[in-house]
Amino acid sequence: MAMSVQLSSSSGLWVPNSPHRVPSRGKPGSPSALAATPPTLSSQPPTIQIVGLRGPSWSENGIANPNSNTFDGCEGENNLWSELDTDLYHWTKALRPVQWFPGHIAKAEKELKEQLRLMDVVIEVRDGRIPMSTTHPQMDLWLGNRKRILVLNREDMISTEDRNAWAEYFTRNGTKVVFSNGQLGMGTMKLGRLAKELAANVNVKRRAKGLLPRAVRAGIVGYPNVGKSSLINRLLKRRMCPAAPRPGVTRELRWIRFGKDLELLDSPGILPMRISDQSSAIKLAICDDIGERSYDVTDVAAVLVQMLTKLPAVGGDALRKRYKINVDSQCGKTFVEKLALQLFNGDFHQASFRVLSDFRKGKFGWTALERPPR
């Protein structure tokens, strides 16, 4: 595959694809190894070209073609997502780590573990755009054998192809999944019925012991800003939980009664103390599922641009039509710099925030940033 790596003279964001293929005198794939390759005199930024087999997403001159939507069936699409994951891993290695663990999360995590023993069923809410990045690495350990319902929220922000791929994946793995839109209430009634059905045997056992029936207890857990409180408000059909489109609004656990048959536990978003997977951390930042203070907005916007040019549902055309800026063969930070000069008088922060905001509002079309692992 003929590949091109663009380096911006004003940034440290570099774009390796397969580091073991980069010829250099230093350690393969390291920034020093890239620096060891002498630049060529050109009006364009220096380019490192790696020559190999040519795939459909690369043009004849060896330069990346971000607008290519060509697939060789399902296998080609799977390969594209796999390559994107590999690229993202290398892009994030050159950036400042994204970490966010405010004090209230540690307290909430301790209380949540104590409340788990009271739950008949656990409802785990994830962001439908990044389902794998919005699950806590210790969630399975905490839940054990408890019955679980997986909710992929923000169904309206992903494509039908994304939805079908994730539905098939979780069904194949025996996980009960509900797609929802917490803002509009889609999927909430199905969720309520499913929670009662899964915990129906609770009162069967209580009657066998001569005890009176009680309401089913369902705990709603998940990362910050994935829509837990909005989901509860839609179930109750009234605003019982504070909700806002930013992480960290809910700061304490709270049990809420839903009719006579169901009790819901609203909990703050729970994150690991240290996020080791920086590819996931960047996607949390892109989707606004982590606090803004945890990341450099320009770095995150630059990575988003690079991701969008590779996604078949978006590509470079969507960016070019939106901003009237050519994105062919440019690294993300160079694109953000041009946008800043063209629309924001050189303000990189405002330009970066505009790119992120446009993605979150669906200005490039609705698309997930992840597909199921192979």
C-alpha positions in Angstrom: 0.0 0.0 0.0 1.5 3.4 -1.0 1.2 5.7 2.0 2.0 9.3 2.7 2.8 10.9 6.0 2.3 14.7 6.3 4.3 16.7 8.8 3.2 20.2 9.7 6.0 22.6 10.4 3.9 24.3 13.1 2.9 21.2 15.0 4.1 18.0 16.4 1.2 15.9 15.0 2.6 13.4 12.7 0.8 10.7 10.8 2.5 7.3 10.8 0.6 4.3 9.4 2.8 1.3 9.8 5.8 2.2 11.9 7.8 -0.9 11.2 7.9 0.0 7.5 9.4 3.4 7.9 13.1 3.4 6.7 15.2 5.4 9.1 18.5 5.4 11.1 16.6 5.7 14.4 14.1 3.5 16.1 11.3 2.6 13.6 8.2 4.7 14.0 9.8 7.2 16.4 9.7 11.0 15.8 13.5 11.0 15.7 13.4 8.3 12.9 11.1 10.6 10.9 13.3 13.5 11.5 16.2 11.6 10.1 14.6 11.6 6.6 15.8 14.7 4.8 13.0 17.0 3.6 12.7 17.9 -0.1 12.5 21.4 -1.4 8.9 22.0 -2.2 6.1 24.5 -1.7 4.2 21.7 0.1 5.0 20.4 3.6 7.7 17.6 3.5 6.2 14.2 2.7 7.5 10.8 3.7 6.3 8.2 1.3 6.1 4.5 2.2 5.9 2.3 -0.8 4.2 -1.1 -0.8 0.9 -2.6 -2.0 -1.6 0.0 -3.2 -5.1 -0.2 -1.8 -8.3 1.5 -3.0 -8.0 4.4 -0.6 -4.7 5.6 -2.1 -4.2 7.6 -5.3 -1.9 6.7 -8.2 0.9 9.1 -7.1 1.1 7.4 -3.6 -0.7 10.2 -1.8 -3.6 9.4 0.5 -6.9 9.9 -1.1 -9.3 10.7 1.8 -12.3 10.9 -0.5 -12.1 7.3 -1.6 -15.2 5.4 -0.6 -14.3 2.2 -2.5 -14.7 -1.1 -0.7 -14.1 -4.7 -1.6 -17.3 -5.9 0.1 -17.4 -6.4 3.8 -13.8 -7.5 4.0 -12.7 -4.2 2.6 -14.8 -2.3 5.1 -13.5 -4.3 8.0 -9.9 -3.6 6.8 -10.6 0.1 6.6 -11.8 0.2 10.3 -8.9 -1.9 11.3 -6.5 0.5 9.6 -8.2 3.4 11.2 -7.7 1.9 14.6 -4.0 1.4 13.9 -3.6 4.9 12.6 -5.4 6.4 15.6 -3.0 4.5 18.0 0.0 6.1 16.4 -1.5 9.5 16.1 -2.3 9.6 19.8 1.2 8.5 20.8 2.6 12.0 19.9 0.0 13.9 21.9 -0.5 14.9 25.5 -2.3 12.1 27.3 -6.0 12.7 28.0 -6.8 12.1 31.7 -9.8 13.2 33.8 -10.7 12.0 37.2 -12.5 14.7 39.3 -12.9 14.0 43.0 -16.6 13.2 42.9 -16.0 10.2 40.7 -13.9 8.4 43.2 -16.6 8.8 45.9 -19.3 7.8 43.4 -17.4 4.7 42.4 -17.2 3.5 46.0 -20.9 4.1 46.7 -21.9 2.4 43.4 -20.1 -0.8 44.4 -22.0 -0.8 47.7 -25.3 -0.3 45.9 -24.7 -3.0 43.3 -25.7 -5.7 45.8 -29.2 -4.1 46.0 -29.8 -4.2 42.2 -31.8 -6.8 40.4 -30.7 -5.7 37.0 -28.1 -3.3 35.8 -28.7 -1.0 32.8 -25.3 0.1 31.3 -25.6 3.1 29.0 -23.0 3.7 26.3 -22.5 6.3 23.6 -23.8 4.7 20.4 -21.0 6.5 18.4 -18.2 4.8 20.5 -19.7 1.8 22.3 -16.3 0.1 23.0 -14.7 3.3 24.3 -17.6 4.1 26.8 -17.5 0.9 28.9 -15.5 0.8 32.1 -12.7 -1.8 31.9 -13.8 -3.2 35.3 -17.5 -3.2 34.6 -17.7 -7.0 34.0 -15.9 -7.6 37.3 -18.2 -5.4 39.2 -21.4 -6.8 37.8 -20.5 -10.5 38.0 -23.5 -12.6 37.2 -26.1 -9.8 37.6 -28.5 -9.4 34.7 -27.5 -6.6 32.4 -29.2 -4.6 29.7 -27.0 -2.6 27.4 -28.3 0.7 26.1 -26.7 2.3 23.1 -27.8 5.9 23.5 -27.8 8.6 20.8 -29.1 6.2 18.2 -30.0 9.3 16.1 -26.3 10.2 15.8 -25.2 7.1 13.9 -26.1 5.6 10.5 -28.4 2.6 9.9 -25.3 0.6 8.9 -23.6 1.4 12.2 -26.7 0.4 14.1 -27.1 -2.9 12.3 -23.4 -3.8 12.8 -23.6 -3.2 16.5 -27.0 -4.9 16.9 -25.6 -8.0 15.2 -22.4 -8.0 17.2 -24.1 -7.8 20.6 -26.8 -10.2 19.7 -24.2 -12.7 18.6 -22.5 -12.3 22.0 -25.7 -12.9 23.9 -26.1 -9.3 25.2 -29.5 -7.8 25.3 -29.2 -4.4 23.7 -31.6 -1.5 23.3 -31.0 1.5 21.0 -32.3 4.7 22.4 -32.5 8.5 22.0 -32.6 9.9 25.5 -33.5 13.4 24.2 -36.6 12.3 22.3 -37.5 9.2 24.4 -37.1 6.6 21.7 -36.4 3.1 23.2 -37.2 4.1 26.8 -40.5 2.2 27.1 -38.9 -0.9 25.7 -36.1 -0.5 28.2 -38.6 -0.3 31.1 -40.4 -3.4 30.0 -37.2 -5.4 29.5 -35.9 -4.5 32.9 -39.1 -5.7 34.6 -39.1 -8.9 32.5 -35.5 -9.7 33.4 -36.1 -9.3 37.1 -39.5 -11.0 37.2 -38.2 -14.0 39.1 -37.3 -11.7 42.0 -40.9 -11.6 43.3 -41.4 -15.3 42.5 -38.7 -16.1 44.9 -40.1 -13.6 47.5 -43.5 -15.2 47.3 -42.0 -18.6 47.8 -40.5 -17.4 51.0 -43.8 -15.8 52.1 -42.6 -12.3 51.5 -44.6 -9.5 49.9 -43.6 -8.5 46.3 -41.5 -5.3 45.9 -40.5 -3.0 43.0 -37.7 -4.2 40.7 -34.5 -2.3 41.4 -32.5 -1.3 38.3 -29.2 0.6 38.5 -28.3 2.9 35.6 -24.5 3.1 35.1 -22.1 4.4 32.5 -19.5 7.0 31.6 -20.1 10.7 32.0 -22.4 12.5 29.5 -23.7 9.3 27.8 -27.3 10.3 28.6 -28.1 8.4 31.8 -30.1 11.1 33.5 -31.9 12.1 30.3 -32.9 8.5 29.8 -34.4 8.4 33.3 -36.3 11.7 32.8 -37.8 10.3 29.6 -38.8 7.1 31.4 -40.5 9.1 34.1 -41.9 11.6 31.6 -40.8 14.5 33.8 -37.5 16.1 34.8 -36.4 14.3 38.0 -32.7 14.2 37.4 -30.5 17.2 36.5 -29.2 16.7 32.9 -27.1 18.8 30.6 -24.9 18.2 27.5 -21.6 18.1 29.4 -19.8 15.7 31.6 -20.0 15.8 35.4 -23.6 17.2 36.0 -24.8 14.2 38.2 -22.5 14.0 41.2 -24.3 11.7 43.6 -26.3 8.5 43.6 -30.1 8.8 43.8 -32.9 6.2 43.8 -36.0 7.2 41.9 -39.4 5.5 41.9 -41.0 4.6 38.5 -44.6 3.6 39.1 -45.2 0.7 41.5 -43.0 -1.9 39.8 -39.6 -0.2 39.1 -37.0 1.7 41.1 -34.1 3.4 39.2 -30.7 4.4 40.5 -29.2 7.4 38.8 -25.5 7.5 39.2 -22.6 9.9 38.3 -20.5 8.9 35.3 -17.7 6.5 36.3 -14.3 6.7 34.6 -11.1 4.7 35.4 -8.6 6.6 37.4 -6.1 6.4 34.6 -7.2 5.9 30.9 -4.5 3.6 29.4 -6.1 3.4 26.0 -5.5 6.9 24.5 -7.3 6.0 21.3 -10.4 5.6 23.4 -9.6 8.7 25.4 -9.4 10.8 22.2 -12.8 9.5 21.0 -14.2 10.4 24.4 -13.0 14.0 23.9 -14.3 14.1 20.3 -17.8 13.0 21.5 -17.8 15.3 24.6 -17.9 12.4 27.0 -15.0 13.7 29.1 -14.2 17.1 30.7 -12.8 19.8 28.4 -9.9 20.5 30.8 -8.5 17.0 30.2 -7.4 17.6 26.6 -5.9 20.0 24.1 -8.8 21.0 21.9 -6.6 21.7 18.8 -5.0 18.2 19.0 -8.4 16.6 19.3 -9.8 18.5 16.4 -6.8 17.6 14.3 -7.2 13.9 15.0 -11.0 14.2 14.2 -10.2 15.7 10.8 -7.8 12.9 10.0 -10.4 10.3 11.1 -13.2 11.9 9.1 -11.2 11.9 5.9 -10.8 8.1 6.3 -14.5 7.3 7.1 -16.4 6.3 4.0 -19.6 8.0 5.3 -17.8 11.3 5.5 -14.5 11.7 3.5 -12.7 14.8 2.5 -15.6 16.1 0.4 -17.8 16.8 3.4 -15.0 18.9 5.1 -14.3 20.7 1.8 -18.0 21.5 1.2 -18.4 22.7 4.8 -15.4 25.0 5.1 -14.3 25.5 1.5 -10.8 24.3 2.4 -8.9 21.6 0.5 -8.0 18.7 2.7 -6.2 16.4 0.2 -3.0 15.1 1.6 -3.0 17.5 4.6 -2.5 16.6 8.2 -5.3 17.5 10.6 -3.5 20.3 12.4 -2.6 22.0 9.1 -6.3 22.0 8.2 -7.3 23.5 11.5 -4.6 26.2 11.1 -6.0 27.1 7.6 -9.6 27.2 9.1 -8.4 29.5 11.9 -6.8 31.9 9.4 -9.8 31.9 7.0 -12.7 32.2 9.5 -11.4 33.1 13.0 -8.5 35.6 12.5 -5.9 33.0 13.4 -7.7 31.8 16.6 -6.8 28.1 16.6 -8.9 27.4 19.7 -12.1 28.8 18.1 -11.4 26.9 14.8 -10.8 23.6 16.7 -14.0 24.1 18.7 -15.9 24.7 15.5 -14.8 21.4 14.0 -15.7 19.5 17.1 -19.0 21.3 17.5 -19.9 20.6 13.9 -19.2 16.9 14.3 -21.3 16.7 17.5 -24.2 18.5 15.7 -24.0 16.1 12.7 -22.9 18.7 10.2 -20.8 16.1 8.4 -23.6 13.5 8.6 -24.3 11.1 11.4 -21.7 8.4 11.8 -20.1 6.2 14.5 -16.4 6.4 15.2 -16.2 2.7 15.9 -17.3 -0.6 14.5 -17.4 -4.0 16.2 -14.1 -5.7 16.7 -13.5 -8.6 14.3 
